[in-house]
Amino acid sequence: MNVGVTVRLDQPITAAAEGARRAEDLGFSTVWLADHYFHRDVSAALALMMASTERVRLGTAVMSPFLRHPTLLASLAATLREIGPDRFVLGLGTGGYEFASEMGISMRRPLQITRETVQIARELGRGTAHVTGETFSADGSVLRWAPQDGPLYLAARGPKMLELAGAISDGVITHGISAGHIDFVKDKVAAGGAERTDTAAICLMLDVEINDDRTEALRALKPRCVTMAGGSYADELIGIYGLDADEVQALRATVRSGDRAAAATQVTDSMAEAFGLAGSAEHVAAGLRTLFEAGVDEVIVSVGGSTPDQTAHQLTALSKAISS
């Protein structure tokens, strides 16, 4: 199974590098980082992690062109591939929950912005970029060394972005593990890539809580699913996720009020199980196998644990269960 893991940058990046080495030693395929201004800088962390590992791939899930211009994203990707050839996946997405609330960044025209970003990153990774866009441009831009090109994934949730990812990316990163949602993603990605000779990989990102007491594991998982279940997404997805519309709307209202603690109490078992896996390591590993049997190509798991030691324990247990 192609199973990757996340490393959180809410810890010193030296510890994050140790986490990447641990994931490599445990046999995970990829280590993924999110790019948020309020955590350690992802570019510095990636460079340190790349220099500290030998085999494992590193990826971003995800980086936004609103924080780093597409030319800088292309430069970062090429630089990391110089440190670790063939080991970096550039994962891109337009949004971040802090963008509108804290930075005043508008999420208008995400499809067009994504097209421009991908075109600039692709062209710069292969030579000279000639892109004049509505938001981003790179006309005559070129990296002043011979860059190595590599895979580019897109975060996508709605039907139009899924289709765009199917058309122009090497892989789509999305959330939602129900059978109905996986079929929905496969259909949209295939439709977008109808004129391609290859296909974009389907990569599911999910939260995981490992505890032999499944009730306790599910209790710990629920607060981590507030944003995924109660955030802003197309209403048509509610049923596809297998969720109750009234429960989702009630959760959304609480999320909008800013009372995250209250919102966590409104996350139902069904909501948590739509976006994550909870239980023993063997139960979680069996759940991952079910995802691959349904046609998923890759998964990114974010394990729980309130301390680094607890997170490491969960990762170790999951690795053993996957390999057994």
N, C-alpha and C positions, 0 to 999 in steps of 0.2 A: 504494500500500500504506500502511496505517495503522500506521506503525512508530514506537514511542516508545523512549526510552533512559533508563537509570538514571544518576543522578549520586550518587556516594558522598560521604558527609559525614565521611570520614576525612581531610579537608583543610579549611583555613579556609573559612568560608562565603562569603567574598568570592571565593575561587577557584571555589566551587560555582556562584555567580551567573554567573561568566564561562563556566562549563560550560553553563549553561542558555542563555546568549546564543549560544554556539557551536552548540548543538543546534538552536536556532531558525534560525540562519543556514544550517545544513546541510540544513534542510527536514524535520527530524523532527517528528512530530505532537505528542508529549507528552514531558515530562521527569518522571520518577518518583523519589521518595525513599522510603527505608525509615526507620522510626522506631525507633532503638535508643538507650538511655540512654548508651551508651559512645561514641557519635559526637556531633557537634555537634547542637544542638537543631533538630529538623526544622521547628518552627513559625517560628523566627527565619529559618532558611534559606529557607523558602517565601516569606515576606514579602519578603525581599531579592530573591529570584529573580523574583517576580511584578512587583516594581517595576522590575526590570532588563530585562524582556522586553516584547514588544508583542503577539505572536500565539500563541506556543506555549502549549499547555495544560500545567498542572502537576498532578501527582497524587501520592497516597501509596500505596505498595505495600510494606507497609501500616502503618496505625496500629491500636493495640489499646486497647480500653476499659479494660484492666487498668492501663495507664499513664496514660490520660487519660479521665476520666469522659465518658460520651456527651454530656452537656451542653457540656463543653469542646470536644469534637470538632465539635459543631454550631456553636459559636461561632467556632472557628477557620475552618471552612469558609466561614461567612458573611463573616467578616472578609477572607479572601483573595479572595472574589468581589467584595467592595467595592473592592479594589485592582485586580483584573482581572476584570471581569464576564464570565461564561460561560467562564472559563478554568481552573476548578479541579474536579478529580475526587477525591472523598473515598473512598479505598480503605481498607477495614476488615478486620481479622482478629483472632481472639482470642489467637493464640499467638505466642510468640517462643522460640527455642531457649534463651535465657538465663533464661526465666521460672521454670521448675522448678528448674534447676541452681543458680541464683544467688539468686533472689528468693523461693523457696518458694511461688510462685503455683500453685495447683491449676488444672488444665485441665478440671475437671469441668463437665459440662453445657454444652459450647460452643454447641450449637444454640440452647438457650434464651437464653444470654447474647447471642448474635448477634441473635436476634429482638428482644430488649429494646433493644439498642444501636441497631439500625436504626430501630425505632419512635420512639425518643426523638429521634434525629437528624432523621428525616423530619418529625416533628411540630414540632420547634423551628424547622426551616427554613421551615415554612409558617405558623407562628403559635404557639399555646400548646400545650405538651405535657401530656398527662394519662396518664402511664404509671406504674403501680405494679408493679414486677417482683420477681422472686425475688432478683436481684443488684443491678440498677440501677433507680432510680426517678427520675421527674421529673414531679411532680404539681403542675400550675399554673405550671410554669416557662415563661418567655418571654424572648426576647432583646429588649433595650430599644432596638432600632432596626428598621427594615424590612429583613429579610434577604433575600438572593436565594437561592432554592433551586437545586439542581444535582444532577449525577449522583453516585450512590453505588455503588461496586463492592465486592464481597466476595471475599476470598481463600477458596478452597475446594479440597479435594483428595479427600476421601472422598465416597462416593455420597450420603449424607444431606445433607452441607453443600452439595454441588453442586445438589441438588434445592432446598434452601432458597434458595440464590442465584438459581436460576431463578425462584423464586416471588416474591422480595421485593427483588431488587437490579436495578440498571441494567446491571451487567456482572459477570462472574466472572473473577477472576485465578487462574490455575492453572499448574502446571508439567507437562511431559511432552509431547514433540513427535511421538511415534509415531502412525501412522495409526489404530491400534487405540485408543490413548488419546484421540485427538481425537474419534473416534466415540463413545466411552464418555461423554466430557464433554458432547457435543452431546445424547445421549440423556437423560442425567440432568437437564440444564438444561431441556430441552424438557418432560420429565415434570413437573418442579417448576413450570414456567410454563404448564401446560396450560390453566389458566383465565384466562390473561392475553390481552389483545388485542395486546400487543407482546411482544418477546422480549429477554432479557438478552443483552448482547454477550459473546462468548467471547474472552477476552484471555489469550494464552499468554505466560508470562515465561520467558526462556531465557538461558543464558550463551553468549557468543560469543568465539571466539579467531580472529583474522585473521592468517594467515601464509601466504605462497605455498607454503611447505613444510608440507603437510597433516599429515605425521607429527609435526612439531614443534608445530603448532597443537593437535593432539589431545593431545599430551603436556602442554601448558600448560593445557588445558581440564580434564583429569581431576581434579586436586586441588580444583577449584571445584565439583565435582559430588558431593563426599563426603556432604554433608548431605542432598541431594535423593535420592541413591541409597541411602544407608545410614541414613537417619533413621527416625523412627517414622511408619508409615503402614499402612493396611490391607493385609494379605497378598494380598488379591484383586487389588490393583493391580500386584503384581510381574509377573504374566503379561501384564496389560494394557499395561504399559510395555514388554513384550518382553524382560524380564530373566530370568536364571536364579535360581531360588529359593535354591539352595545358596550361590551367590556373594553374593547379597544378605544372607543370614543371617550369613555369615562377615564381611562388611563391617560389619554392624550390631554384631557382637560387639566388633570392634576400635574402632568409634566409641564404644561404651559404656565401653570401657576408658580412654578419654580420650587415646589415642595417635593424634592426627590425622595425624601424618606417616606412620605405618604404614598408617593407613586410606587415605591418598591412593594408596599403592602397590597397593591392592586394587581400585581403581576400574578396571573393564575398559573396553575400547573401546565395548562395547554400552551400558554404563551412561552414559558420557559422551555418546554419540550419542542416548540416550533423553531427555536434558535440555538438550542444547546443540548448537551448530553450530561446526565447526572447519574451516579451510582458507582459501583465497584469498577476497578480498572478493566476487568473482564467484560462487564456490561458495556462500558464505553467503547472498548475495542470492537465488540460485536456490533455496536451502533455504527461505528466507522465503516466496518465491512459492508453493512447494509447500504451505506451511501455509495460506496464504490460499485456494488452490484447494481445500483440504480442508474449508473452511467456517469457518476462524478469522476473526474480525472485526478483531482488533487484536493486535499483539505488543509486548512490552517486552523489549528486548535490553540485556544488561549486557555490554559489551565488556571485553576484557582489557587488559593493559598494566600493568607494574609501576611506571610513573611517569606523571604527568599528560600529559607529552608523548607517550608511547607510546599512552595511551588516546585522546588527541586524534587521533593518526595513524590509529588503527583506525577511529574514528568517521568521519573524513574519507573514508577509503577505502571504507567501507561505504556512505556517502551517495552517492558517485559511482557505485558499482556498482548501487545501487537505482534511481538515476535514468537509468541508461544503457539 
